[in-house]
Amino acid sequence: MTRTVRVRRPSPWQDGPVTIVPISDDSIRLGQFLKLAGLADSGADARALLEAGEVRVNGEPDSRRGRQLRKGDVVEVDDPRGSNSAAVG
């Protein structure tokens, strides 16, 4: 279950609502999280977004599909529809 909430913006790179996506383990790979959060439709889409430099983790660009995310990490994706954000919950 996902939910959208307004969170306090401690950093200038966070500027819109963030969807909190709960995970059952302590960590999740970035490629998997992109799909789980609905930021990418498939693994191929996730790979394309990462290769194009459209993904930021905690405000920093990242292109590693296998990067381990932990609770509290915020992932932001720029695509033609605009910027979307999701946080690991």
C-alpha positions as CSV (number, residue, x, y, z in Angstrom):
1,M,0.0,0.0,0.0
2,T,1.3,3.4,-0.9
3,R,0.3,6.8,0.3
4,T,1.0,10.4,-0.7
5,V,1.9,12.8,2.1
6,R,3.4,16.2,2.4
7,V,6.6,16.1,4.2
8,R,8.8,18.9,5.6
9,R,11.3,19.9,3.0
10,P,14.7,20.0,4.7
11,S,16.6,20.2,1.3
12,P,16.0,22.5,-1.7
13,W,16.0,19.5,-4.1
14,Q,12.7,18.3,-2.5
15,D,9.9,20.5,-3.8
16,G,6.7,18.4,-4.3
17,P,4.6,15.8,-2.6
18,V,6.5,12.5,-1.9
19,T,4.8,9.1,-2.0
20,I,5.9,6.9,0.9
21,V,6.4,3.3,-0.3
22,P,6.8,0.8,2.5
23,I,9.2,-2.1,2.1
24,S,9.3,-5.3,4.1
25,D,13.1,-5.6,4.4
26,D,15.8,-3.2,5.6
27,S,16.8,-2.3,2.1
28,I,15.8,-2.5,-1.6
29,R,17.7,-2.1,-4.8
30,L,17.1,1.1,-6.7
31,G,15.9,-0.7,-9.9
32,Q,13.3,-2.7,-7.9
33,F,12.2,0.4,-6.0
34,L,11.6,2.3,-9.2
35,K,9.1,-0.4,-10.3
36,L,7.5,-0.8,-6.8
37,A,6.9,2.9,-6.5
38,G,5.4,3.2,-9.9
39,L,8.2,5.5,-11.1
40,A,9.1,3.0,-13.9
41,D,6.7,0.6,-15.6
42,S,9.2,-2.2,-16.1
43,G,12.8,-3.2,-15.5
44,A,13.7,-2.0,-19.0
45,D,12.1,1.4,-18.2
46,A,14.0,1.6,-15.0
47,R,17.3,0.9,-16.8
48,A,16.5,3.5,-19.4
49,L,15.8,6.2,-16.8
50,L,19.0,5.4,-14.9
51,E,21.1,5.3,-18.1
52,A,19.6,8.7,-19.2
53,G,20.6,10.3,-15.9
54,E,17.0,11.0,-14.9
55,V,17.2,9.5,-11.4
56,R,18.3,11.2,-8.2
57,V,18.6,9.7,-4.8
58,N,18.6,12.1,-1.9
59,G,19.2,14.9,-4.4
60,E,22.3,13.3,-6.0
61,P,22.2,11.8,-9.5
62,D,22.6,8.0,-9.5
63,S,22.7,5.4,-12.3
64,R,23.3,2.2,-10.4
65,R,20.3,-0.2,-10.6
66,G,21.8,-2.2,-7.7
67,R,22.2,0.6,-5.3
68,Q,20.8,-0.3,-1.9
69,L,18.2,2.1,-0.6
70,R,17.2,2.3,3.0
71,K,14.2,3.7,4.8
72,G,14.1,7.4,4.5
73,D,15.9,7.6,1.2
74,V,14.1,9.8,-1.4
75,V,14.1,8.9,-5.1
76,E,13.2,11.5,-7.7
77,V,12.7,10.8,-11.4
78,D,12.4,13.4,-14.2
79,D,10.4,12.3,-17.2
80,P,8.4,14.0,-19.9
81,R,5.4,14.2,-17.5
82,G,7.4,16.0,-14.9
83,S,9.2,15.1,-11.7
84,N,7.9,12.4,-9.4
85,S,9.3,11.5,-6.0
86,A,9.0,8.5,-3.7
87,A,10.5,7.8,-0.3
88,V,11.4,4.4,1.1
89,G,9.2,3.8,4.0
